[in-house]
Amino acid sequence: MEVGKAAGKADAVLQLLNVRGAVPKELEQIIRAQRDLEILSDWHLTAAGAESVDAFLAKTGIQISDRR
């Protein structure tokens, strides 16, 4: 059940980010791999307030190798 909730939260984060720009594959993989619901909830709120994918990355501290 928790895996299903995590997948749903990850989808919600990615939906918000896709509105703000192209989501790099590496970032999508990081978000989909996260299973901690609290972290995903934080990322969801951050994505909702972020002006861009780069702003989301800066606010969360997530490091990716390629921002394309």
LUMTOR-245006 format. One record per residue: residue in one letter; x, z, y of N, C-alpha, C, O in turn; residue number from 0. Coordinates in nm, 3 decimals, m for minus. Each point is the difference from the previous one (the first is absolute). Layout:
// residues N
<site code="A" n_c1="X" n_c3="Z" n_c2="Y" ca_c1="X" ca_c3="Z" ca_c2="Y" c_c1="X" c_c3="Z" c_c2="Y" o_c1="X" o_c3="Z" o_c2="Y" pos="NUM"/>
...
This chain:
// residues 68
<site code="M" n_c1="0.083" n_c3="0.000" n_c2="m0.120" ca_c1="m0.083" ca_c3="0.000" ca_c2="0.120" c_c1="0.086" c_c3="0.000" c_c2="0.126" o_c1="m0.029" o_c3="m0.072" o_c2="0.096" pos="0"/>
<site code="E" n_c1="0.136" n_c3="0.153" n_c2="m0.096" ca_c1="0.088" ca_c3="0.005" ca_c2="0.117" c_c1="0.066" c_c3="m0.135" c_c2="0.027" o_c1="0.019" o_c3="m0.038" o_c2="0.116" pos="1"/>
<site code="V" n_c1="0.017" n_c3="m0.035" n_c2="m0.222" ca_c1="0.062" ca_c3="m0.131" ca_c2="0.016" c_c1="m0.097" c_c3="m0.094" c_c2="0.069" o_c1="0.040" o_c3="m0.078" o_c2="0.086" pos="2"/>
<site code="G" n_c1="m0.166" n_c3="0.084" n_c2="m0.123" ca_c1="m0.102" ca_c3="m0.083" ca_c2="0.064" c_c1="m0.017" c_c3="0.033" c_c2="0.147" o_c1="m0.013" o_c3="m0.090" o_c2="0.083" pos="3"/>
<site code="K" n_c1="0.014" n_c3="0.218" n_c2="m0.051" ca_c1="m0.010" ca_c3="0.042" ca_c2="0.140" c_c1="0.121" c_c3="m0.047" c_c2="0.079" o_c1="m0.013" o_c3="m0.047" o_c2="0.113" pos="4"/>
<site code="A" n_c1="0.130" n_c3="0.059" n_c2="m0.172" ca_c1="0.123" ca_c3="m0.043" ca_c2="0.067" c_c1="m0.003" c_c3="m0.151" c_c2="0.024" o_c1="0.039" o_c3="m0.046" o_c2="0.107" pos="5"/>
<site code="A" n_c1="m0.085" n_c3="m0.029" n_c2="m0.205" ca_c1="m0.008" ca_c3="m0.145" ca_c2="0.015" c_c1="m0.097" c_c3="m0.037" c_c2="0.112" o_c1="0.026" o_c3="m0.092" o_c2="0.078" pos="6"/>
<site code="G" n_c1="m0.138" n_c3="0.163" n_c2="m0.070" ca_c1="m0.097" ca_c3="m0.024" ca_c2="0.107" c_c1="0.057" c_c3="0.032" c_c2="0.137" o_c1="m0.021" o_c3="m0.075" o_c2="0.096" pos="7"/>
<site code="K" n_c1="0.093" n_c3="0.185" n_c2="m0.085" ca_c1="0.064" ca_c3="0.037" ca_c2="0.127" c_c1="0.105" c_c3="m0.103" c_c2="0.039" o_c1="0.009" o_c3="m0.039" o_c2="0.116" pos="8"/>
<site code="A" n_c1="0.070" n_c3="m0.004" n_c2="m0.214" ca_c1="0.103" ca_c3="m0.101" ca_c2="0.027" c_c1="m0.065" c_c3="m0.128" c_c2="0.051" o_c1="0.050" o_c3="m0.062" o_c2="0.095" pos="9"/>
<site code="D" n_c1="m0.160" n_c3="0.021" n_c2="m0.156" ca_c1="m0.072" ca_c3="m0.120" ca_c2="0.046" c_c1="m0.046" c_c3="0.017" c_c2="0.144" o_c1="0.009" o_c3="m0.094" o_c2="0.079" pos="10"/>
<site code="A" n_c1="m0.059" n_c3="0.212" n_c2="m0.046" ca_c1="m0.048" ca_c3="0.025" ca_c2="0.136" c_c1="0.114" c_c3="m0.009" c_c2="0.102" o_c1="m0.016" o_c3="m0.057" o_c2="0.107" pos="11"/>
<site code="V" n_c1="0.131" n_c3="0.113" n_c2="m0.141" ca_c1="0.118" ca_c3="m0.008" ca_c2="0.087" c_c1="0.038" c_c3="m0.146" c_c2="0.021" o_c1="0.025" o_c3="m0.043" o_c2="0.113" pos="12"/>
<site code="L" n_c1="m0.019" n_c3="m0.032" n_c2="m0.221" ca_c1="0.041" ca_c3="m0.140" ca_c2="0.008" c_c1="m0.101" c_c3="m0.085" c_c2="0.078" o_c1="0.039" o_c3="m0.092" o_c2="0.071" pos="13"/>
<site code="Q" n_c1="m0.167" n_c3="0.123" n_c2="m0.083" ca_c1="m0.101" ca_c3="m0.073" ca_c2="0.077" c_c1="0.023" c_c3="0.020" c_c2="0.150" o_c1="m0.004" o_c3="m0.095" o_c2="0.077" pos="14"/>
<site code="L" n_c1="0.029" n_c3="0.218" n_c2="m0.038" ca_c1="0.026" ca_c3="0.028" ca_c2="0.142" c_c1="0.126" c_c3="m0.070" c_c2="0.047" o_c1="0.002" o_c3="m0.058" o_c2="0.109" pos="15"/>
<site code="L" n_c1="0.102" n_c3="0.063" n_c2="m0.188" ca_c1="0.126" ca_c3="m0.062" ca_c2="0.040" c_c1="m0.011" c_c3="m0.152" c_c2="0.007" o_c1="0.060" o_c3="m0.062" o_c2="0.088" pos="16"/>
<site code="N" n_c1="m0.135" n_c3="0.001" n_c2="m0.177" ca_c1="m0.016" ca_c3="m0.145" ca_c2="0.002" c_c1="m0.066" c_c3="m0.050" c_c2="0.128" o_c1="0.024" o_c3="m0.113" o_c2="0.042" pos="17"/>
<site code="V" n_c1="m0.106" n_c3="0.196" n_c2="0.019" ca_c1="m0.061" ca_c3="m0.035" ca_c2="0.128" c_c1="0.105" c_c3="m0.002" c_c2="0.111" o_c1="m0.015" o_c3="m0.070" o_c2="0.100" pos="18"/>
<site code="R" n_c1="0.121" n_c3="0.148" n_c2="m0.118" ca_c1="0.103" ca_c3="0.015" ca_c2="0.102" c_c1="0.118" c_c3="m0.096" c_c2="m0.018" o_c1="0.091" o_c3="m0.003" o_c2="0.083" pos="19"/>
<site code="G" n_c1="m0.093" n_c3="m0.074" n_c2="m0.190" ca_c1="0.107" ca_c3="m0.096" ca_c2="m0.023" c_c1="0.030" c_c3="m0.016" c_c2="m0.148" o_c1="m0.060" o_c3="0.066" o_c2="m0.085" pos="20"/>
<site code="A" n_c1="0.153" n_c3="m0.155" n_c2="0.058" ca_c1="0.039" ca_c3="m0.024" ca_c2="m0.139" c_c1="0.069" c_c3="0.123" c_c2="m0.057" o_c1="0.091" o_c3="0.056" o_c2="0.061" pos="21"/>
<site code="V" n_c1="m0.134" n_c3="m0.015" n_c2="m0.178" ca_c1="0.059" ca_c3="0.116" ca_c2="m0.068" c_c1="0.107" c_c3="m0.051" c_c2="m0.096" o_c1="m0.030" o_c3="m0.073" o_c2="m0.094" pos="22"/>
<site code="P" n_c1="0.156" n_c3="0.113" n_c2="0.118" ca_c1="0.107" ca_c3="m0.042" ca_c2="m0.092" c_c1="m0.030" c_c3="0.046" c_c2="m0.143" o_c1="m0.054" o_c3="0.108" o_c2="m0.022" pos="23"/>
<site code="K" n_c1="0.091" n_c3="m0.191" n_c2="m0.074" ca_c1="m0.025" ca_c3="0.030" ca_c2="m0.141" c_c1="0.060" c_c3="0.135" c_c2="m0.040" o_c1="m0.060" o_c3="0.076" o_c2="m0.076" pos="24"/>
<site code="E" n_c1="0.180" n_c3="m0.047" n_c2="0.127" ca_c1="0.065" ca_c3="0.127" ca_c2="m0.033" c_c1="m0.083" c_c3="0.119" c_c2="0.047" o_c1="m0.012" o_c3="0.100" o_c2="m0.071" pos="25"/>
<site code="L" n_c1="m0.046" n_c3="m0.110" n_c2="0.190" ca_c1="m0.084" ca_c3="0.108" ca_c2="0.052" c_c1="m0.126" c_c3="0.013" c_c2="m0.084" o_c1="m0.042" o_c3="0.111" o_c2="m0.031" pos="26"/>
<site code="E" n_c1="m0.018" n_c3="m0.222" n_c2="m0.004" ca_c1="m0.119" ca_c3="0.004" ca_c2="m0.086" c_c1="0.031" c_c3="0.071" c_c2="m0.132" o_c1="m0.079" o_c3="0.081" o_c2="m0.047" pos="27"/>
<site code="Q" n_c1="0.194" n_c3="m0.111" n_c2="m0.011" ca_c1="0.039" ca_c3="0.063" ca_c2="m0.126" c_c1="0.020" c_c3="0.150" c_c2="0.016" o_c1="m0.038" o_c3="0.078" o_c2="m0.087" pos="28"/>
<site code="I" n_c1="0.098" n_c3="m0.038" n_c2="0.199" ca_c1="0.022" ca_c3="0.144" ca_c2="0.026" c_c1="m0.134" c_c3="0.071" c_c2="0.012" o_c1="m0.020" o_c3="0.107" o_c2="m0.057" pos="29"/>
<site code="I" n_c1="m0.072" n_c3="m0.167" n_c2="0.132" ca_c1="m0.131" ca_c3="0.062" ca_c2="0.021" c_c1="m0.076" c_c3="0.008" c_c2="m0.132" o_c1="m0.059" o_c3="0.103" o_c2="m0.031" pos="30"/>
<site code="R" n_c1="0.059" n_c3="m0.210" n_c2="m0.046" ca_c1="m0.073" ca_c3="m0.002" ca_c2="m0.128" c_c1="0.061" c_c3="0.095" c_c2="m0.103" o_c1="m0.070" o_c3="0.049" o_c2="m0.089" pos="31"/>
<site code="A" n_c1="0.199" n_c3="m0.021" n_c2="0.099" ca_c1="0.067" ca_c3="0.090" ca_c2="m0.095" c_c1="m0.022" c_c3="0.147" c_c2="0.032" o_c1="0.021" o_c3="0.086" o_c2="m0.085" pos="32"/>
<site code="Q" n_c1="m0.064" n_c3="m0.056" n_c2="0.207" ca_c1="m0.020" ca_c3="0.140" ca_c2="0.042" c_c1="m0.122" c_c3="0.058" c_c2="m0.071" o_c1="m0.107" o_c3="m0.061" o_c2="0.001" pos="33"/>
<site code="R" n_c1="0.122" n_c3="0.176" n_c2="m0.061" ca_c1="m0.110" ca_c3="0.066" ca_c2="m0.071" c_c1="m0.045" c_c3="0.131" c_c2="0.065" o_c1="m0.100" o_c3="0.058" o_c2="m0.040" pos="34"/>
<site code="D" n_c1="0.173" n_c3="m0.012" n_c2="0.140" ca_c1="m0.034" ca_c3="0.124" ca_c2="0.069" c_c1="m0.112" c_c3="m0.030" c_c2="0.100" o_c1="0.020" o_c3="m0.071" o_c2="0.098" pos="35"/>
<site code="L" n_c1="m0.138" n_c3="0.128" n_c2="m0.124" ca_c1="m0.116" ca_c3="m0.029" ca_c2="0.085" c_c1="0.018" c_c3="0.050" c_c2="0.143" o_c1="m0.052" o_c3="m0.061" o_c2="0.093" pos="36"/>
<site code="E" n_c1="0.124" n_c3="0.170" n_c2="m0.076" ca_c1="0.023" ca_c3="0.052" ca_c2="0.135" c_c1="0.087" c_c3="m0.097" c_c2="0.081" o_c1="m0.029" o_c3="m0.027" o_c2="0.117" pos="37"/>
<site code="I" n_c1="0.133" n_c3="m0.025" n_c2="m0.178" ca_c1="0.085" ca_c3="m0.097" ca_c2="0.067" c_c1="m0.080" c_c3="m0.126" c_c2="0.032" o_c1="0.009" o_c3="m0.053" o_c2="0.111" pos="38"/>
<site code="L" n_c1="m0.087" n_c3="0.006" n_c2="m0.206" ca_c1="m0.082" ca_c3="m0.119" ca_c2="0.024" c_c1="m0.101" c_c3="0.023" c_c2="0.112" o_c1="m0.025" o_c3="m0.090" o_c2="0.080" pos="39"/>
<site code="S" n_c1="m0.032" n_c3="0.209" n_c2="m0.073" ca_c1="m0.093" ca_c3="0.032" ca_c2="0.109" c_c1="0.072" c_c3="m0.001" c_c2="0.134" o_c1="m0.053" o_c3="m0.052" o_c2="0.099" pos="40"/>
<site code="D" n_c1="0.173" n_c3="0.107" n_c2="m0.096" ca_c1="0.080" ca_c3="m0.003" ca_c2="0.123" c_c1="0.031" c_c3="m0.143" c_c2="0.040" o_c1="m0.011" o_c3="m0.036" o_c2="0.117" pos="41"/>
<site code="W" n_c1="0.051" n_c3="m0.046" n_c2="m0.214" ca_c1="0.030" ca_c3="m0.140" ca_c2="0.028" c_c1="m0.124" c_c3="m0.074" c_c2="0.050" o_c1="0.010" o_c3="m0.088" o_c2="0.086" pos="42"/>
<site code="H" n_c1="m0.126" n_c3="0.123" n_c2="m0.141" ca_c1="m0.125" ca_c3="m0.063" ca_c2="0.043" c_c1="m0.027" c_c3="0.030" c_c2="0.148" o_c1="m0.032" o_c3="m0.091" o_c2="0.077" pos="43"/>
<site code="L" n_c1="0.047" n_c3="0.215" n_c2="m0.039" ca_c1="m0.020" ca_c3="0.037" ca_c2="0.140" c_c1="0.104" c_c3="m0.066" c_c2="0.090" o_c1="m0.032" o_c3="m0.046" o_c2="0.110" pos="44"/>
<site code="T" n_c1="0.155" n_c3="0.040" n_c2="m0.156" ca_c1="0.106" ca_c3="m0.064" ca_c2="0.077" c_c1="m0.028" c_c3="m0.149" c_c2="0.014" o_c1="0.017" o_c3="m0.056" o_c2="0.109" pos="45"/>
<site code="A" n_c1="m0.060" n_c3="m0.009" n_c2="m0.215" ca_c1="m0.032" ca_c3="m0.143" ca_c2="0.005" c_c1="m0.116" c_c3="m0.026" c_c2="0.096" o_c1="m0.001" o_c3="m0.100" o_c2="0.071" pos="46"/>
<site code="A" n_c1="m0.096" n_c3="0.191" n_c2="m0.068" ca_c1="m0.114" ca_c3="m0.017" ca_c2="0.089" c_c1="0.041" c_c3="0.005" c_c2="0.146" o_c1="m0.059" o_c3="m0.068" o_c2="0.084" pos="47"/>
<site code="G" n_c1="0.161" n_c3="0.147" n_c2="m0.053" ca_c1="0.044" ca_c3="0.013" ca_c2="0.138" c_c1="0.117" c_c3="m0.088" c_c2="0.040" o_c1="0.036" o_c3="m0.006" o_c2="0.117" pos="48"/>
<site code="A" n_c1="0.021" n_c3="m0.063" n_c2="m0.214" ca_c1="0.119" ca_c3="m0.082" ca_c2="0.028" c_c1="m0.041" c_c3="m0.133" c_c2="0.063" o_c1="m0.102" o_c3="m0.059" o_c2="m0.036" pos="49"/>
<site code="E" n_c1="0.183" n_c3="0.014" n_c2="0.131" ca_c1="m0.027" ca_c3="m0.127" ca_c2="0.066" c_c1="0.053" c_c3="m0.118" c_c2="m0.081" o_c1="m0.041" o_c3="m0.114" o_c2="0.021" pos="50"/>
<site code="S" n_c1="0.133" n_c3="0.141" n_c2="m0.113" ca_c1="0.062" ca_c3="m0.107" ca_c2="m0.079" c_c1="0.056" c_c3="0.059" c_c2="m0.129" o_c1="0.007" o_c3="0.122" o_c2="m0.017" pos="51"/>
<site code="V" n_c1="0.033" n_c3="m0.211" n_c2="m0.072" ca_c1="0.064" ca_c3="0.045" ca_c2="m0.124" c_c1="0.132" c_c3="0.069" c_c2="0.034" o_c1="0.035" o_c3="0.102" o_c2="m0.061" pos="52"/>
<site code="D" n_c1="0.040" n_c3="m0.157" n_c2="0.157" ca_c1="0.126" ca_c3="0.064" ca_c2="0.040" c_c1="m0.023" c_c3="0.140" c_c2="0.055" o_c1="0.078" o_c3="0.091" o_c2="m0.027" pos="53"/>
<site code="A" n_c1="m0.186" n_c3="m0.073" n_c2="0.104" ca_c1="m0.032" ca_c3="0.133" ca_c2="0.053" c_c1="m0.033" c_c3="0.096" c_c2="m0.115" o_c1="0.040" o_c3="0.117" o_c2="0.003" pos="54"/>
<site code="F" n_c1="m0.112" n_c3="m0.165" n_c2="m0.103" ca_c1="m0.030" ca_c3="0.081" ca_c2="m0.118" c_c1="0.129" c_c3="0.044" c_c2="m0.069" o_c1="0.015" o_c3="0.117" o_c2="m0.036" pos="55"/>
<site code="L" n_c1="0.077" n_c3="m0.212" n_c2="0.017" ca_c1="0.128" ca_c3="0.032" ca_c2="m0.064" c_c1="0.076" c_c3="0.105" c_c2="0.080" o_c1="0.056" o_c3="0.094" o_c2="m0.056" pos="56"/>
<site code="A" n_c1="m0.054" n_c3="m0.110" n_c2="0.187" ca_c1="0.073" ca_c3="0.094" ca_c2="0.085" c_c1="m0.062" c_c3="0.140" c_c2="m0.007" o_c1="0.073" o_c3="0.099" o_c2="m0.005" pos="57"/>
<site code="K" n_c1="m0.206" n_c3="m0.092" n_c2="0.005" ca_c1="m0.068" ca_c3="0.130" ca_c2="0.000" c_c1="0.009" c_c3="0.071" c_c2="m0.135" o_c1="0.005" o_c3="0.122" o_c2="m0.006" pos="58"/>
<site code="T" n_c1="m0.002" n_c3="m0.199" n_c2="m0.102" ca_c1="0.005" ca_c3="0.062" ca_c2="m0.133" c_c1="0.142" c_c3="0.024" c_c2="m0.049" o_c1="0.022" o_c3="0.083" o_c2="m0.088" pos="59"/>
<site code="G" n_c1="0.073" n_c3="m0.156" n_c2="0.144" ca_c1="0.138" ca_c3="0.012" ca_c2="m0.045" c_c1="0.029" c_c3="m0.076" c_c2="m0.128" o_c1="0.107" o_c3="0.014" o_c2="m0.059" pos="60"/>
<site code="I" n_c1="m0.203" n_c3="m0.096" n_c2="0.016" ca_c1="0.022" ca_c3="m0.081" ca_c2="m0.120" c_c1="0.106" c_c3="m0.104" c_c2="0.031" o_c1="m0.006" o_c3="m0.069" o_c2="0.102" pos="61"/>
<site code="Q" n_c1="0.103" n_c3="0.058" n_c2="m0.190" ca_c1="0.110" ca_c3="m0.096" ca_c2="0.017" c_c1="m0.019" c_c3="m0.117" c_c2="m0.096" o_c1="m0.017" o_c3="0.019" o_c2="m0.120" pos="62"/>
<site code="I" n_c1="0.020" n_c3="m0.139" n_c2="0.176" ca_c1="m0.003" ca_c3="m0.119" ca_c2="m0.084" c_c1="0.117" c_c3="m0.089" c_c2="0.041" o_c1="0.051" o_c3="0.010" o_c2="0.112" pos="63"/>
<site code="S" n_c1="m0.010" n_c3="m0.096" n_c2="m0.203" ca_c1="0.118" ca_c3="m0.082" ca_c2="0.028" c_c1="m0.033" c_c3="m0.123" c_c2="0.083" o_c1="0.088" o_c3="m0.052" o_c2="0.069" pos="64"/>
<site code="D" n_c1="m0.213" n_c3="0.004" n_c2="m0.074" ca_c1="m0.035" ca_c3="m0.122" ca_c2="0.070" c_c1="m0.138" c_c3="0.017" c_c2="0.063" o_c1="m0.097" o_c3="0.028" o_c2="m0.069" pos="65"/>
<site code="R" n_c1="0.089" n_c3="m0.045" n_c2="0.200" ca_c1="m0.128" ca_c3="0.018" ca_c2="0.068" c_c1="m0.077" c_c3="m0.131" c_c2="0.018" o_c1="m0.094" o_c3="m0.005" o_c2="0.079" pos="66"/>
<site code="R" n_c1="0.133" n_c3="m0.099" n_c2="m0.151" ca_c1="m0.074" ca_c3="m0.126" ca_c2="0.011" c_c1="m0.126" c_c3="0.004" c_c2="m0.081" o_c1="m0.075" o_c3="m0.098" o_c2="m0.002" pos="67"/>
